[in-house]
Amino acid sequence: MIELINISKSYKNQTVLEKVNFFAESDEFNAVMGVSGSGKTTLLRLIAGLIRPDEGQINIDEKTVDSKEIYVEPFKRSLGYVFQEAALWPHMTVEKNISFGLVNMEGEKLERKKTSIMTQTNIIEYRNKYPNQLSGGQAKRVALARALAPNPKYILLDEPLTNLDYDARVELLDLLLHIKEISDVGFVYVSHQKEEIEYLNSKLWILKSNKLVQNE
């Protein structure tokens, strides 16, 4: 479980999150909804360890990863992150983008892993293409594959359907549901579109006025 306890975060003199409490079980989708600028991305970046809270504590699977006394680096938190933009390395093929996070694998084991994750995310036919040769939906699937490749316990998704057309959006949502069905990975999904959250049948949290509440 991902657990945030009394988390506060400000930028300069502007409070973004105030005494936020949040928990996300590993066996379900958890979605955070709020208007643009409400702090959704800040929440994900705090969980990932890309920024640090001013106050409070963050636990992942009962281990403290951030507090006044403790800070665990992002790559040690067993998290995958899918940004609003695909953020792929432009000079690497799809296959090499996926390999980038598999630093402890080599040889036949690495090849099996890459083939498995590309097949699972329906991108194996693009393995030798570069990011500038991909559509927006294809690039997002590569970004998801790269996040999944190291076998994280949780995937954080920051409005992953941004700038996609309807068909590509539905395709990616169906892929997320499929991955959830066949794996043990947990999801924290950020969006301002309620239709996406309903499609995923997510547990819904609402971020408003610096506070986070679970939608009943």
Secondary structure, 3 states (H helix, E strand, C coil): CEEEEEEEEEECCEEEEEEEEEEECCCCEEEEECCCCCCHHHHHHHHHCCCCCCEEEEEECCEEEECCCCECCHHHCCEEEECCCCCCCCCCCHHHHHHCCCCCCCHHHHHHHHHHHHHHCCCHHHCCCCHHHCCHHHHHHHHHHHHHCCCCCEEEEECCCCCCCHHHHHHHHHHHHHHHHHCCCEEEEEECCHHHHHHCCCEEEEEECCEEEECC
